[in-house]
Amino acid sequence: MSTYNESWMLRRENAVFSSTLLVAALLMVSILFVLRKKKDVSCIYPPYAPFGSIDTMKMLSRGESVSYAVQAAKQVGPVFRCRLPFPGPMVVVLAELNAVRAVLNDKRSIKSKNIIMLFPSVQ
């Protein structure tokens, strides 16, 4: 009877060990996948502004949008993304006049009608 219990315990230990290895391997693959995706995204999209989402909302709600854009442009460049505390579309800020003109005059880019009404003629 003891050999049966011993062999059963060995099979159980092997199964636990195999399951642990499988979970560890899946975890490593998923971590590598996430890191690879993050690396690819940083090459495609502009960098984030150096402020967190709460700081961004505080500055924008106090009417400090111009100083926000100037500070961020000094630290990361004239094109950057904003972190917002809610899900939604990506918010990209252009803090360079020639880039703004190019985007607003580009017929291929999709623009909101509200933006077009704010800037009827950018020459």
C-alpha positions, 0 to 999 in steps of 0.5 A: 500500500505504501508504494501506491501512496508514494507513486501517487505522491510522486505523480502529484509532485510532478504535476504540480512542478509541471504546472508551475513551470507552465505558468512561469513560462506563460508569464514570461512570454506575456511580459515579453509581449507587453514590453515589446508592444510598449517599445513599438508604441514609443516609436510610433506615437509622440512622447507623453507630457511630463505631467501626470493625469491629475496635474494635467486636469488641474492645470487645464481646469485653472485655465493654464493650458498655454503654460502647460503646453510651453512647459511640456514643449520645453521638456519633451518637444513641440509634439506631445501626448496628454495623460487624461484620467479617463479613457478616450481618444489620444490627445496630441498637442502641437506646440509649434505654429508651423506644425499647427498650420500644416495639420489644419491645412492638410486635406487628408487629416480628419478634423472636428468641425469645432476645430475648423470653426475656431480656425477658419483660415490659417495661412 
